[in-house]
Amino acid sequence: MNKREFAKVYKKIGPDDLTIEAALRDVDIFLETLKEALQIEGEVKFVKRGTFEVISRKPRVISNPATRERMTVYPKKTVRLRVSKKMK
């Protein structure tokens, strides 16, 4: 789901006079707030919905499919969403 699709879903459940552009602005504000909270806390919980958390990926060795050359992928941090059991 990209931002525009997320904004369309938000428009359906939001106020009746909400436009797609306003929904996109609200989605951008939500994502920026979530990003800032993850940088500060490392975890954001939504009650009965799920938890966003920052995880660290280990370095690994992969091979380029075209040249079969071995390459190292450096460690990085990513965001994972663990959905609560009530959402499943």
N, CA, C and O atoms as a GROMACS GRO file, in nm:
protein
  352
    1MET      N    1   0.085  -0.117   0.000
    1MET     CA    2   0.000   0.000   0.000
    1MET      C    3   0.090   0.123   0.000
    1MET      O    4   0.177   0.137   0.085
    2ASN      N    5   0.067   0.212  -0.095
    2ASN     CA    6   0.144   0.335  -0.098
    2ASN      C    7   0.066   0.446  -0.029
    2ASN      O    8  -0.045   0.424   0.021
    3LYS      N    9   0.123   0.566  -0.027
    3LYS     CA   10   0.061   0.677   0.046
    3LYS      C   11  -0.074   0.717  -0.012
    3LYS      O   12  -0.168   0.747   0.062
    4ARG      N   13  -0.085   0.716  -0.144
    4ARG     CA   14  -0.212   0.757  -0.207
    4ARG      C   15  -0.324   0.658  -0.172
    4ARG      O   16  -0.436   0.700  -0.144
    5GLU      N   17  -0.294   0.528  -0.175
    5GLU     CA   18  -0.394   0.428  -0.138
    5GLU      C   19  -0.432   0.442   0.009
    5GLU      O   20  -0.549   0.428   0.046
    6PHE      N   21  -0.332   0.468   0.093
    6PHE     CA   22  -0.358   0.488   0.236
    6PHE      C   23  -0.446   0.611   0.257
    6PHE      O   24  -0.534   0.610   0.343
    7ALA      N   25  -0.421   0.717   0.179
    7ALA     CA   26  -0.502   0.839   0.190
    7ALA      C   27  -0.645   0.813   0.145
    7ALA      O   28  -0.738   0.870   0.203
    8LYS      N   29  -0.665   0.728   0.043
    8LYS     CA   30  -0.800   0.696  -0.002
    8LYS      C   31  -0.878   0.620   0.107
    8LYS      O   32  -0.997   0.645   0.127
    9VAL      N   33  -0.810   0.529   0.176
    9VAL     CA   34  -0.875   0.457   0.286
    9VAL      C   35  -0.908   0.554   0.398
    9VAL      O   36  -1.016   0.546   0.457
   10TYR      N   37  -0.817   0.644   0.429
   10TYR     CA   38  -0.840   0.744   0.534
   10TYR      C   39  -0.957   0.835   0.496
   10TYR      O   40  -1.036   0.874   0.583
   11LYS      N   41  -0.969   0.869   0.367
   11LYS     CA   42  -1.079   0.954   0.320
   11LYS      C   43  -1.214   0.886   0.340
   11LYS      O   44  -1.313   0.952   0.373
   12LYS      N   45  -1.218   0.754   0.321
   12LYS     CA   46  -1.344   0.680   0.339
   12LYS      C   47  -1.390   0.679   0.484
   12LYS      O   48  -1.509   0.689   0.512
   13ILE      N   49  -1.293   0.667   0.578
   13ILE     CA   50  -1.332   0.658   0.719
   13ILE      C   51  -1.330   0.793   0.789
   13ILE      O   52  -1.377   0.804   0.902
   14GLY      N   53  -1.275   0.896   0.724
   14GLY     CA   54  -1.264   1.028   0.784
   14GLY      C   55  -1.388   1.111   0.762
   14GLY      O   56  -1.493   1.058   0.726
   15PRO      N   57  -1.377   1.243   0.783
   15PRO     CA   58  -1.491   1.333   0.762
   15PRO      C   59  -1.537   1.332   0.616
   15PRO      O   60  -1.460   1.299   0.526
   16ASP      N   61  -1.663   1.370   0.594
   16ASP     CA   62  -1.722   1.366   0.460
   16ASP      C   63  -1.661   1.471   0.367
   16ASP      O   64  -1.652   1.447   0.246
   17ASP      N   65  -1.620   1.585   0.419
   17ASP     CA   66  -1.568   1.693   0.334
   17ASP      C   67  -1.417   1.684   0.313
   17ASP      O   68  -1.357   1.781   0.267
   18LEU      N   69  -1.355   1.572   0.344
   18LEU     CA   70  -1.211   1.554   0.331
   18LEU      C   71  -1.174   1.526   0.186
   18LEU      O   72  -1.234   1.439   0.122
   19THR      N   73  -1.076   1.599   0.133
   19THR     CA   74  -1.029   1.575  -0.004
   19THR      C   75  -0.906   1.485  -0.001
   19THR      O   76  -0.847   1.463   0.105
   20ILE      N   77  -0.869   1.432  -0.118
   20ILE     CA   78  -0.751   1.346  -0.127
   20ILE      C   79  -0.626   1.424  -0.087
   20ILE      O   80  -0.539   1.370  -0.019
   21GLU      N   81  -0.615   1.550  -0.130
   21GLU     CA   82  -0.496   1.630  -0.097
   21GLU      C   83  -0.484   1.651   0.054
   21GLU      O   84  -0.375   1.642   0.109
   22ALA      N   85  -0.597   1.679   0.119
   22ALA     CA   86  -0.596   1.695   0.265
   22ALA      C   87  -0.562   1.564   0.334
   22ALA      O   88  -0.491   1.562   0.434
   23ALA      N   89  -0.614   1.454   0.280
   23ALA     CA   90  -0.583   1.323   0.338
   23ALA      C   91  -0.435   1.291   0.321
   23ALA      O   92  -0.373   1.236   0.412
   24LEU      N   93  -0.376   1.326   0.206
   24LEU     CA   94  -0.233   1.305   0.184
   24LEU      C   95  -0.150   1.388   0.281
   24LEU      O   96  -0.048   1.340   0.332
   25ARG      N   97  -0.192   1.511   0.308
   25ARG     CA   98  -0.120   1.594   0.406
   25ARG      C   99  -0.127   1.531   0.545
   25ARG      O  100  -0.027   1.528   0.617
   26ASP      N  101  -0.245   1.480   0.582
   26ASP     CA  102  -0.260   1.416   0.713
   26ASP      C  103  -0.174   1.289   0.722
   26ASP      O  104  -0.115   1.262   0.826
   27VAL      N  105  -0.168   1.213   0.613
   27VAL     CA  106  -0.085   1.092   0.611
   27VAL      C  107   0.062   1.129   0.625
   27VAL      O  108   0.136   1.063   0.698
   28ASP      N  109   0.105   1.235   0.555
   28ASP     CA  110   0.244   1.280   0.566
   28ASP      C  111   0.277   1.324   0.709
   28ASP      O  112   0.385   1.292   0.760
   29ILE      N  113   0.186   1.395   0.772
   29ILE     CA  114   0.207   1.439   0.911
   29ILE      C  115   0.217   1.318   1.003
   29ILE      O  116   0.303   1.313   1.091
   30PHE      N  117   0.128   1.220   0.983
   30PHE     CA  118   0.132   1.099   1.065
   30PHE      C  119   0.264   1.025   1.048
   30PHE      O  120   0.324   0.982   1.146
   31LEU      N  121   0.310   1.009   0.923
   31LEU     CA  122   0.434   0.936   0.898
   31LEU      C  123   0.556   1.008   0.955
   31LEU      O  124   0.648   0.944   1.007
   32GLU      N  125   0.558   1.142   0.946
   32GLU     CA  126   0.668   1.219   1.003
   32GLU      C  127   0.670   1.206   1.156
   32GLU      O  128   0.776   1.193   1.216
   33THR      N  129   0.552   1.211   1.217
   33THR     CA  130   0.543   1.197   1.362
   33THR      C  131   0.588   1.057   1.405
   33THR      O  132   0.659   1.042   1.504
   34LEU      N  133   0.546   0.956   1.330
   34LEU     CA  134   0.587   0.819   1.359
   34LEU      C  135   0.738   0.804   1.345
   34LEU      O  136   0.802   0.738   1.427
   35LYS      N  137   0.795   0.864   1.242
   35LYS     CA  138   0.940   0.858   1.220
   35LYS      C  139   1.017   0.923   1.336
   35LYS      O  140   1.116   0.867   1.384
   36GLU      N  141   0.971   1.040   1.380
   36GLU     CA  142   1.037   1.108   1.491
   36GLU      C  143   1.026   1.026   1.620
   36GLU      O  144   1.123   1.017   1.696
   37ALA      N  145   0.910   0.968   1.644
   37ALA     CA  146   0.892   0.888   1.765
   37ALA      C  147   0.979   0.763   1.762
   37ALA      O  148   1.032   0.723   1.866
   38LEU      N  149   0.994   0.701   1.646
   38LEU     CA  150   1.081   0.583   1.636
   38LEU      C  151   1.227   0.619   1.656
   38LEU      O  152   1.303   0.540   1.714
   39GLN      N  153   1.267   0.736   1.610
   39GLN     CA  154   1.406   0.779   1.631
   39GLN      C  155   1.433   0.805   1.778
   39GLN      O  156   1.544   0.778   1.826
   40ILE      N  157   1.336   0.857   1.850
   40ILE     CA  158   1.356   0.888   1.992
   40ILE      C  159   1.341   0.763   2.079
   40ILE      O  160   1.430   0.732   2.158
   41GLU      N  161   1.231   0.692   2.063
   41GLU     CA  162   1.198   0.580   2.152
   41GLU      C  163   1.244   0.444   2.098
   41GLU      O  164   1.283   0.357   2.176
   42GLY      N  165   1.240   0.425   1.967
   42GLY     CA  166   1.275   0.295   1.910
   42GLY      C  167   1.156   0.201   1.900
   42GLY      O  168   1.168   0.092   1.843
   43GLU      N  169   1.041   0.241   1.954
   43GLU     CA  170   0.922   0.157   1.950
   43GLU      C  171   0.798   0.245   1.971
   43GLU      O  172   0.797   0.334   2.056
   44VAL      N  173   0.694   0.217   1.892
   44VAL     CA  174   0.568   0.288   1.905
   44VAL      C  175   0.457   0.184   1.910
   44VAL      O  176   0.446   0.100   1.821
   45LYS      N  177   0.375   0.190   2.017
   45LYS     CA  178   0.267   0.093   2.034
   45LYS      C  179   0.132   0.160   2.007
   45LYS      O  180   0.105   0.270   2.053
   46PHE      N  181   0.049   0.089   1.931
   46PHE     CA  182  -0.090   0.128   1.911
   46PHE      C  183  -0.174   0.020   1.977
   46PHE      O  184  -0.170  -0.096   1.937
   47VAL      N  185  -0.251   0.059   2.078
   47VAL     CA  186  -0.328  -0.036   2.157
   47VAL      C  187  -0.427  -0.110   2.067
   47VAL      O  188  -0.499  -0.047   1.989
   48LYS      N  189  -0.431  -0.241   2.079
   48LYS     CA  190  -0.518  -0.332   2.004
   48LYS      C  191  -0.495  -0.327   1.854
   48LYS      O  192  -0.577  -0.379   1.778
   49ARG      N  193  -0.385  -0.267   1.808
   49ARG     CA  194  -0.354  -0.260   1.664
   49ARG      C  195  -0.220  -0.324   1.632
   49ARG      O  196  -0.213  -0.412   1.545
   50GLY      N  197  -0.114  -0.282   1.700
   50GLY     CA  198   0.017  -0.338   1.673
   50GLY      C  199   0.128  -0.250   1.725
   50GLY      O  200   0.104  -0.149   1.791
   51THR      N  201   0.252  -0.291   1.694
   51THR     CA  202   0.369  -0.220   1.741
   51THR      C  203   0.466  -0.199   1.626
   51THR      O  204   0.501  -0.294   1.556
   52PHE      N  205   0.511  -0.075   1.607
   52PHE     CA  206   0.619  -0.044   1.516
   52PHE      C  207   0.746  -0.046   1.598
   52PHE      O  208   0.752   0.015   1.704
   53GLU      N  209   0.850  -0.116   1.549
   53GLU     CA  210   0.976  -0.119   1.623
   53GLU      C  211   1.093  -0.115   1.526
   53GLU      O  212   1.084  -0.162   1.412
   54VAL      N  213   1.204  -0.060   1.574
   54VAL     CA  214   1.326  -0.052   1.495
   54VAL      C  215   1.408  -0.177   1.525
   54VAL      O  216   1.434  -0.210   1.641
   55ILE      N  217   1.449  -0.247   1.418
   55ILE     CA  218   1.533  -0.365   1.436
   55ILE      C  219   1.664  -0.345   1.360
   55ILE      O  220   1.668  -0.273   1.261
   56SER      N  221   1.769  -0.410   1.408
   56SER     CA  222   1.900  -0.401   1.342
   56SER      C  223   1.922  -0.527   1.261
   56SER      O  224   1.909  -0.638   1.312
   57ARG      N  225   1.958  -0.511   1.134
   57ARG     CA  226   1.988  -0.625   1.049
   57ARG      C  227   2.138  -0.650   1.051
   57ARG      O  228   2.217  -0.555   1.053
   58LYS      N  229   2.176  -0.775   1.051
   58LYS     CA  230   2.317  -0.812   1.055
   58LYS      C  231   2.380  -0.799   0.916
   58LYS      O  232   2.311  -0.805   0.815
   59PRO      N  233   2.513  -0.781   0.912
   59PRO     CA  234   2.578  -0.780   0.780
   59PRO      C  235   2.574  -0.920   0.721
   59PRO      O  236   2.577  -1.019   0.794
   60ARG      N  237   2.566  -0.929   0.587
   60ARG     CA  238   2.559  -1.060   0.523
   60ARG      C  239   2.630  -1.055   0.389
   60ARG      O  240   2.654  -0.948   0.334
   61VAL      N  241   2.663  -1.171   0.338
   61VAL     CA  242   2.731  -1.183   0.210
   61VAL      C  243   2.631  -1.237   0.108
   61VAL      O  244   2.565  -1.338   0.132
   62ILE      N  245   2.620  -1.168  -0.005
   62ILE     CA  246   2.530  -1.210  -0.112
   62ILE      C  247   2.610  -1.221  -0.241
   62ILE      O  248   2.725  -1.179  -0.247
   63SER      N  249   2.548  -1.279  -0.345
   63SER     CA  250   2.615  -1.284  -0.474
   63SER      C  251   2.531  -1.211  -0.578
   63SER      O  252   2.408  -1.221  -0.578
   64ASN      N  253   2.599  -1.138  -0.665
   64ASN     CA  254   2.534  -1.067  -0.773
   64ASN      C  255   2.485  -1.170  -0.875
   64ASN      O  256   2.566  -1.248  -0.924
   65PRO      N  257   2.355  -1.174  -0.908
   65PRO     CA  258   2.306  -1.278  -0.997
   65PRO      C  259   2.363  -1.269  -1.138
   65PRO      O  260   2.373  -1.372  -1.206
   66ALA      N  261   2.400  -1.152  -1.184
   66ALA     CA  262   2.451  -1.137  -1.320
   66ALA      C  263   2.597  -1.179  -1.332
   66ALA      O  264   2.635  -1.249  -1.426
   67THR      N  265   2.680  -1.137  -1.235
   67THR     CA  266   2.825  -1.163  -1.243
   67THR      C  267   2.873  -1.269  -1.146
   67THR      O  268   2.989  -1.311  -1.154
   68ARG      N  269   2.788  -1.314  -1.056
   68ARG     CA  270   2.823  -1.412  -0.952
   68ARG      C  271   2.933  -1.360  -0.857
   68ARG      O  272   3.000  -1.439  -0.790
   69GLU      N  273   2.950  -1.229  -0.855
   69GLU     CA  274   3.049  -1.168  -0.766
   69GLU      C  275   2.993  -1.163  -0.624
   69GLU      O  276   2.877  -1.126  -0.605
   70ARG      N  277   3.073  -1.198  -0.525
   70ARG     CA  278   3.032  -1.195  -0.385
   70ARG      C  279   3.041  -1.052  -0.334
   70ARG      O  280   3.139  -0.982  -0.360
   71MET      N  281   2.937  -1.009  -0.262
   71MET     CA  282   2.931  -0.873  -0.210
   71MET      C  283   2.887  -0.878  -0.064
   71MET      O  284   2.817  -0.970  -0.022
   72THR      N  285   2.929  -0.778   0.013
   72THR     CA  286   2.887  -0.768   0.152
   72THR      C  287   2.781  -0.660   0.164
   72THR      O  288   2.801  -0.547   0.120
   73VAL      N  289   2.667  -0.696   0.224
   73VAL     CA  290   2.562  -0.599   0.253
   73VAL      C  291   2.584  -0.555   0.397
   73VAL      O  292   2.586  -0.637   0.489
   74TYR      N  293   2.602  -0.427   0.415
   74TYR     CA  294   2.636  -0.373   0.545
   74TYR      C  295   2.515  -0.374   0.640
   74TYR      O  296   2.401  -0.375   0.593
   75PRO      N  297   2.539  -0.374   0.771
   75PRO     CA  298   2.427  -0.374   0.866
   75PRO      C  299   2.346  -0.245   0.854
   75PRO      O  300   2.399  -0.139   0.821
   76LYS      N  301   2.217  -0.257   0.880
   76LYS     CA  302   2.130  -0.140   0.873
   76LYS      C  303   2.014  -0.158   0.969
   76LYS      O  304   1.991  -0.267   1.021
   77LYS      N  305   1.941  -0.051   0.990
   77LYS     CA  306   1.824  -0.054   1.077
   77LYS      C  307   1.700  -0.040   0.991
   77LYS      O  308   1.696   0.040   0.897
   78THR      N  309   1.597  -0.119   1.022
   78THR     CA  310   1.470  -0.113   0.950
   78THR      C  311   1.356  -0.108   1.051
   78THR      O  312   1.376  -0.130   1.171
   79VAL      N  313   1.237  -0.080   1.003
   79VAL     CA  314   1.118  -0.073   1.088
   79VAL      C  315   1.032  -0.195   1.060
   79VAL      O  316   1.009  -0.232   0.945
   80ARG      N  317   0.986  -0.258   1.167
   80ARG     CA  318   0.899  -0.375   1.156
   80ARG      C  319   0.768  -0.345   1.227
   80ARG      O  320   0.766  -0.282   1.333
   81LEU      N  321   0.658  -0.391   1.168
   81LEU     CA  322   0.527  -0.380   1.229
   81LEU      C  323   0.484  -0.518   1.275
   81LEU      O  324   0.472  -0.610   1.195
   82ARG      N  325   0.462  -0.530   1.404
   82ARG     CA  326   0.406  -0.654   1.458
   82ARG      C  327   0.259  -0.627   1.487
   82ARG      O  328   0.225  -0.547   1.574
   83VAL      N  329   0.172  -0.695   1.414
   83VAL     CA  330   0.028  -0.676   1.427
   83VAL      C  331  -0.020  -0.752   1.550
   83VAL      O  332   0.027  -0.863   1.578
   84SER      N  333  -0.114  -0.692   1.624
   84SER     CA  334  -0.165  -0.758   1.744
   84SER      C  335  -0.255  -0.875   1.705
   84SER      O  336  -0.300  -0.884   1.591
   85LYS      N  337  -0.278  -0.964   1.800
   85LYS     CA  338  -0.360  -1.081   1.774
   85LYS      C  339  -0.505  -1.044   1.743
   85LYS      O  340  -0.574  -1.117   1.673
   86LYS      N  341  -0.550  -0.932   1.796
   86LYS     CA  342  -0.689  -0.889   1.771
   86LYS      C  343  -0.707  -0.839   1.628
   86LYS      O  344  -0.819  -0.843   1.576
   87MET      N  345  -0.600  -0.792   1.562
   87MET     CA  346  -0.610  -0.746   1.424
   87MET      C  347  -0.607  -0.864   1.326
   87MET      O  348  -0.662  -0.854   1.217
   88LYS      N  349  -0.544  -0.974   1.365
   88LYS     CA  350  -0.536  -1.090   1.276
   88LYS      C  351  -0.670  -1.152   1.263
   88LYS      O  352  -0.686  -1.251   1.192
   0.00000   0.00000   0.00000
